[in-house]
């Protein structure tokens, strides 16, 4: 997905990520919420929601924000956004897995795989594909016990 480095929301999210890197998670969370509040269109809202999700204190709250991010991404008419779908579905699947809603988790892991062709063959793409495959395997093992 192409990000516009001069976009105010992208700048705020980058600032939040810098704060995360410094271990200042509380401050990062505030910056991500600020980005959400200032976002003006679906692409900006999707971007901000993706980062807001990372700082939720409960699995249910994180899942809710991940679903907001996905629903916004699905509304964006830009094929470059499809490269974010596998990660979004992976995050949602993991949330359902953590909540022990294995049918919903499996469905979302499988949806992540259907969009895997939009991932680049780089470290990030391999990490996302690996996360999906590992999630499906964890559920398979758990349900076969």
C-alpha positions in Angstrom: 0.0 0.0 0.0 1.3 3.5 -0.9 1.5 5.9 2.0 1.7 9.6 1.4 4.6 10.8 3.6 3.3 14.4 3.8 -0.2 13.3 4.9 -0.9 14.7 8.4 -2.4 11.3 9.6 0.6 9.3 8.3 2.9 11.8 10.1 1.0 11.3 13.3 1.1 7.5 13.0 4.8 7.7 12.3 5.3 9.9 15.4 3.3 7.3 17.4 5.5 4.5 16.0 8.6 6.4 17.1 7.1 6.7 20.6 6.4 3.0 20.6 10.0 2.3 19.7 11.1 4.4 22.7 8.8 2.4 24.9 6.4 5.3 25.4 3.2 3.3 24.7 0.8 5.6 26.6 2.0 8.6 24.6 1.9 6.6 21.3 -1.7 5.6 22.1 -2.7 9.2 22.5 -1.1 10.1 19.2 -2.9 7.3 17.4 -6.2 8.4 18.9 -5.4 12.0 17.8 -4.8 10.6 14.3 -8.2 8.9 14.4 -10.0 12.0 15.5 -8.3 14.1 12.8 -8.7 11.6 10.0 -10.8 13.0 7.2 -11.5 10.1 4.8 -11.7 6.3 4.8 -8.0 5.8 4.0 -6.9 8.1 6.8 -9.4 6.5 9.2 -8.3 3.0 8.2 -4.7 3.9 8.8 -5.4 5.4 12.2 -7.7 2.6 13.3 -5.0 0.1 12.5 -2.7 1.7 14.9 -5.3 2.5 17.5 -6.1 -1.3 17.6 -2.5 -2.0 18.7 -2.9 -0.2 22.0 -6.1 -1.7 23.2 -6.0 -3.2 26.7 -8.5 -6.1 26.0 -8.7 -8.6 23.2 -12.3 -7.6 22.5 -11.4 -4.0 22.2 -8.5 -4.7 19.9 -10.7 -6.9 17.8 -13.3 -4.2 17.5 -10.7 -1.7 16.3 -9.2 -4.3 13.9 -12.7 -4.8 12.4 -13.2 -1.0 12.1 -9.9 -0.8 10.2 -10.8 -3.7 7.9 -14.3 -2.3 7.2 -12.8 1.0 6.3 -10.2 -0.6 4.1 -12.8 -2.6 2.2 -14.6 0.7 1.3 -11.5 2.2 -0.3 -11.5 1.9 -4.1 -7.7 1.6 -4.5 -6.2 -1.8 -5.3 -3.0 -0.9 -3.4 -5.0 -1.2 -0.2 -5.7 -4.9 -0.9 -2.1 -5.6 0.2 -3.2 -4.7 3.8 -6.1 -7.2 3.8 -4.0 -10.2 4.7 -2.6 -8.5 7.8 -6.1 -7.1 8.8 -7.7 -10.5 8.5 -4.8 -12.1 10.4 -5.3 -9.6 13.2 -9.0 -10.3 13.3 -8.5 -14.0 13.2 -6.0 -13.9 16.1 -8.5 -11.9 18.1 -11.2 -14.5 17.5 -8.7 -17.3 18.3 -7.8 -15.6 21.6 -11.5 -15.4 22.4 -11.8 -19.1 21.6 -14.2 -18.4 18.7 -12.5 -20.9 16.5 -15.0 -21.0 13.6 -14.7 -17.2 13.2 -11.0 -17.3 13.6 -10.6 -20.0 10.9 -12.9 -18.1 8.5 -10.7 -15.0 8.9 -7.4 -16.9 8.6 -8.8 -18.4 5.4 -9.8 -14.9 4.1 -6.3 -13.7 4.9 -5.0 -16.5 2.6 -7.3 -15.5 -0.2 -5.6 -12.1 -0.3 -2.0 -13.4 0.2 -1.3 -12.9 -3.5 -1.3 -9.2 -2.8 1.6 -9.5 -0.5 5.2 -9.0 -1.7 7.6 -11.8 -1.4 9.6 -10.0 1.2 10.1 -10.4 4.9 6.8 -8.7 5.8 4.9 -10.9 3.3 6.5 -14.0 4.6 5.8 -13.0 8.2 2.1 -12.4 7.5 1.7 -15.7 5.5 3.6 -17.5 8.3 1.3 -16.0 10.9 -1.8 -17.2 9.0 -0.4 -20.7 8.5 0.6 -20.9 12.2 -2.9 -19.7 13.3 -4.6 -22.3 11.2 -2.3 -25.0 12.6 -2.9 -23.9 16.2 -6.7 -24.2 15.7 -6.4 -27.5 13.9 -4.3 -29.0 16.8 -6.6 -27.5 19.4 -9.8 -28.8 17.8 -8.3 -32.3 17.3 -7.5 -32.7 21.0 
